[in-house]
Amino acid sequence: MKNQIYEIFGFKPDDNSKLAIKYKKNCICPFTEVLCDGGGNRYQTFIKPITLKSTTLEKYFNKSIKLIPPGICSIKTNDDIWIVCPRRVFSISDVKSNSQLRHFSNGILSKYFNLLNNKVGIWSEVKVKYHESAEDENIDDEKSFDYTFDFIICSVGPKKLSTISEEIGVSVNKIEKKLIVNGYTLAMRDGEKYLEEYPLGVPHIIEVMTSSTSGGNKEKETTIQDSFKKAILNGKHESPGINYRQVWARMVSQLIVKSQIGKQWGGSTLWILQDSLTKYISRTTDLNLNKLISSVMNEVNILSVKLIEDQDDLGCYKIVENALYV
């Protein structure tokens, strides 16, 4: 069987319901309720509207969209469904109406981090860069770290700016200016300025790993762009395949380094993977995840999730938990 796109902008390619068409025409991701970002690293495949001139898609998308993201959520290869967008697996946004936040992401935060009873700060795409030179020039012991975390979550609460200033060694004025620029809320109590949402608890890390696609073939029109264009109009198409090995190789290095950072911070790291990927890892390596199933979190954890055919209130297929490995 040819590789087929299974979901576009959260819906089946042949779903022509009013709601599905609305999301497709406006390129909205139903799992974040904002404009689709192409699924992480696929921004290079965005389509310029001018290239659709004189085609059947010329008037399909909303005219206000400057670059059209190829909103492919998942791909079907033989009888397997592979999710290729991290937003499809797990997402947190400021929009309370997004279906994934209501039905899945909140449950993860509550069950595994027990944070929903507190006020929680959630930071996405957090880049941490650090370099430490060796004190002795004769010793080659330099340390460096340059990674981006998908999500960092932590309990937050009010704290005096003067106390924060003492802790991080930056003047109150400089801190206040940066906070105002970045939209943080300040309050005055008994003559003291407070930051209302300062990290007070232990930080935890959430990393989302999905399968990546192969490049496809331009002549056969199986690239991301070509298959997307055909599928959006419910046409016959063949999508790129799945690049299994690249995903596991990329994850191994990050798993070690990021998990060490989480442990150093005193928190836990949760890696969220689709069940298809965890099965592939167990099948092709000496790491048998089935021997690591647990019901409670540890310092380093892998949460397997799966796509089922039960629909949420938007008509998108649901994501549910499969197993926790520690």
C-alpha positions in Angstrom: 0.0 0.0 0.0 1.2 3.5 -0.8 2.1 5.9 2.0 -0.9 8.1 2.7 -1.5 11.3 4.7 -3.8 10.3 7.5 -4.6 13.7 9.0 -4.4 17.3 7.7 -4.8 20.1 10.2 -6.2 17.5 12.6 -8.8 16.0 10.3 -9.0 13.2 7.7 -8.2 14.5 4.2 -11.7 13.4 3.1 -13.5 15.1 6.0 -15.6 17.8 4.4 -17.6 18.9 7.4 -18.0 22.6 7.9 -15.6 22.5 10.9 -12.9 20.5 9.1 -13.1 22.8 6.1 -12.8 25.9 8.4 -9.6 24.6 10.0 -8.1 23.6 6.6 -8.9 26.8 4.8 -7.5 28.9 7.6 -4.5 26.6 8.3 -5.4 26.4 12.0 -4.1 23.7 14.2 -7.0 22.4 16.4 -4.5 21.2 19.1 -3.1 24.7 19.7 -5.9 26.8 18.1 -3.4 29.0 16.3 -1.9 29.1 12.8 -0.1 25.7 12.1 3.7 26.1 12.4 4.3 23.2 10.0 5.1 20.7 12.7 8.3 21.7 14.3 11.1 21.6 11.7 9.1 21.6 8.5 9.0 25.4 8.1 11.2 25.0 5.0 8.4 23.3 3.2 5.9 26.2 3.6 4.1 27.1 0.3 4.0 30.6 -1.1 0.4 31.4 -2.2 1.8 32.8 -5.5 2.9 29.3 -6.5 -0.8 28.2 -6.4 -1.9 30.6 -9.0 -3.8 29.0 -11.9 -4.3 25.8 -9.9 -7.3 24.4 -8.2 -5.9 25.6 -4.8 -5.6 29.2 -5.9 -8.7 30.4 -4.0 -8.8 27.6 -1.4 -6.9 29.1 1.5 -7.6 32.3 3.4 -6.1 35.3 1.5 -4.5 36.7 4.7 -2.2 33.7 5.0 1.3 34.8 3.8 2.9 31.3 3.8 0.8 28.2 3.8 2.0 25.5 6.2 1.8 21.9 5.0 -0.3 20.8 8.0 0.3 17.1 8.0 -0.3 15.6 11.4 0.1 11.9 10.7 1.0 9.5 7.9 -0.3 5.9 7.3 2.3 3.4 6.1 0.8 -0.1 5.5 -1.4 -0.6 8.6 0.6 1.7 10.9 -0.3 5.3 11.7 2.8 7.5 12.4 2.4 10.9 14.0 4.9 13.4 12.4 3.9 16.6 14.3 4.9 17.1 17.9 1.8 19.4 18.4 -0.3 16.4 17.6 1.2 14.3 20.4 1.2 17.0 23.1 0.4 20.7 23.2 -0.2 23.5 25.7 -1.4 26.9 24.6 -3.0 30.0 26.1 -6.3 29.2 24.2 -8.6 27.4 26.6 -10.8 26.0 23.9 -8.1 23.8 22.3 -9.2 20.2 22.4 -5.9 18.6 23.3 -5.4 20.9 26.4 -8.9 20.0 27.7 -8.8 16.3 27.1 -5.2 15.2 27.3 -2.5 17.7 28.3 -4.3 18.7 31.5 -4.5 15.1 32.5 -0.7 14.7 32.0 0.1 17.7 34.2 -2.3 16.5 36.9 -1.5 12.8 37.0 2.3 13.0 36.7 3.3 16.3 38.0 0.5 17.1 40.4 0.7 20.8 39.6 -2.9 21.7 38.6 -3.8 22.6 42.1 -1.2 25.3 42.0 -0.6 28.2 39.7 1.7 26.8 37.0 4.2 28.5 34.8 4.7 26.8 31.4 7.6 27.9 29.1 7.9 26.4 25.6 11.0 26.3 23.3 13.3 27.3 26.1 16.9 27.6 24.9 19.6 27.1 27.5 23.2 27.9 26.5 26.1 27.5 28.9 29.9 27.3 28.5 32.5 26.8 31.3 36.2 27.0 30.5 38.8 24.9 32.4 40.6 26.9 35.1 43.9 25.2 34.3 45.1 25.9 30.7 46.9 22.5 30.7 43.7 20.6 31.4 41.2 20.1 28.6 38.1 20.1 30.7 35.8 22.6 29.1 32.0 22.1 29.5 29.4 23.4 27.2 25.6 23.0 26.8 23.4 24.3 24.0 19.9 22.7 23.8 16.3 23.8 23.5 13.7 22.3 25.8 10.2 21.7 24.4 8.5 22.6 27.7 9.6 23.5 31.2 6.9 23.6 33.9 7.0 24.9 37.4 4.8 26.2 40.2 4.8 29.9 40.3 3.8 32.6 42.9 4.5 36.1 44.1 8.0 37.1 45.2 9.7 40.4 46.1 11.8 42.0 43.4 14.4 43.0 46.0 14.7 39.3 46.9 15.0 38.2 43.3 17.6 40.9 42.8 19.7 39.6 45.6 19.5 36.0 44.4 20.5 36.6 40.8 22.8 39.5 41.3 20.9 41.9 39.0 19.6 45.3 40.0 15.9 45.8 40.7 15.6 48.4 37.9 17.1 46.1 35.3 14.9 43.2 36.4 11.8 45.4 36.3 12.5 46.7 32.8 13.0 43.2 31.4 9.8 41.9 33.1 7.7 44.8 31.7 9.0 44.2 28.2 8.2 40.5 28.4 4.6 41.1 29.7 5.0 39.9 33.3 2.7 41.3 36.0 4.1 43.4 38.8 2.2 44.4 42.0 2.9 46.7 44.9 2.4 45.4 48.5 3.3 47.4 51.6 5.7 49.5 49.6 7.4 46.5 48.0 7.3 45.5 44.4 6.4 41.9 43.7 6.6 39.7 40.6 3.3 37.9 40.6 4.4 34.7 38.8 7.9 33.8 39.9 9.1 30.2 39.7 8.9 28.9 43.2 8.9 25.1 42.9 11.1 22.5 41.2 11.3 22.8 37.4 10.2 19.7 35.4 11.0 19.0 31.7 8.6 17.7 29.0 10.1 16.6 25.7 8.0 15.5 22.7 9.6 13.2 20.1 7.8 12.3 16.9 8.7 10.4 13.8 10.2 12.4 10.9 9.4 11.9 7.2 11.7 10.9 4.4 12.4 13.5 1.7 10.0 12.1 -0.9 10.5 12.2 -4.6 9.8 15.3 -6.7 9.3 13.5 -9.9 6.8 11.1 -8.4 5.2 14.0 -6.5 5.6 12.4 -3.1 7.3 15.3 -1.3 5.6 17.0 1.7 4.4 19.9 -0.5 3.1 17.8 -3.4 1.3 15.2 -1.3 -0.2 18.0 0.9 -1.6 19.8 -2.1 -3.3 16.7 -3.5 -4.6 15.5 -0.2 -6.1 18.8 0.8 -8.5 18.5 -2.2 -9.2 14.8 -1.3 -7.2 13.7 -4.4 -5.2 10.6 -4.9 -1.8 11.0 -3.5 1.3 9.3 -2.1 3.1 10.8 0.8 6.7 10.5 2.0 7.6 7.6 4.2 8.9 7.5 7.7 12.6 8.0 8.6 12.7 5.6 11.7 16.4 5.5 12.3 17.0 9.2 12.3 14.4 9.7 15.1 15.9 7.2 17.5 19.5 8.4 16.8 18.4 12.0 17.5 16.6 11.1 20.7 19.4 9.0 22.3 21.8 12.0 22.6 19.2 14.3 23.9 17.7 11.7 26.3 21.1 11.5 28.1 21.9 15.2 28.3 18.5 16.7 28.9 17.6 14.1 31.5 20.9 14.8 33.4 19.9 18.5 33.5 16.5 17.7 34.8 18.1 15.6 37.6 20.5 18.4 38.4 17.6 20.8 38.8 15.9 18.3 41.2 13.0 17.7 38.9 11.9 15.0 36.5 12.0 14.6 32.8 9.0 13.2 30.8 9.6 12.1 27.3 6.3 11.7 25.3 6.4 9.3 22.4 3.8 7.6 20.2 3.3 3.9 20.8 4.5 3.2 17.2 7.8 4.7 18.1 8.3 2.9 21.4 7.4 -0.4 19.7 10.0 0.3 17.0 12.7 1.1 19.7 12.0 -2.2 21.5 12.0 -4.1 18.3 15.2 -2.8 16.9 17.4 -2.3 20.0 18.3 -4.1 23.2 16.1 -1.7 25.2 13.0 -3.7 25.9 10.6 -1.0 27.2 8.0 -3.5 28.3 10.3 -4.5 31.2 10.2 -0.9 32.4 6.5 -0.3 32.7 5.6 1.6 35.9 2.6 3.4 37.4 4.7 6.2 39.1 7.2 8.7 37.9 10.9 8.6 38.5 13.7 11.0 37.5 13.7 10.0 33.8 10.5 8.7 32.2 9.0 7.8 28.8 5.3 8.1 28.3 3.9 6.2 25.4 0.7 7.5 23.9 -1.5 6.3 21.1 -4.0 7.6 18.5 -7.4 6.1 18.7 -10.5 6.4 16.4 -12.7 7.8 19.2 -13.4 11.5 18.3 -13.2 14.6 20.5 -15.8 17.4 20.4 -14.2 18.8 17.3 -14.2 15.6 15.4 -10.5 14.9 15.7 -9.2 11.5 16.8 -8.2 11.4 20.4 -4.7 10.8 21.9 -4.7 8.6 25.0 -2.0 7.2 27.3 -0.6 3.8 26.5 2.1 3.1 29.1 4.7 4.8 31.4 8.3 3.5 31.3 10.8 4.5 34.0 
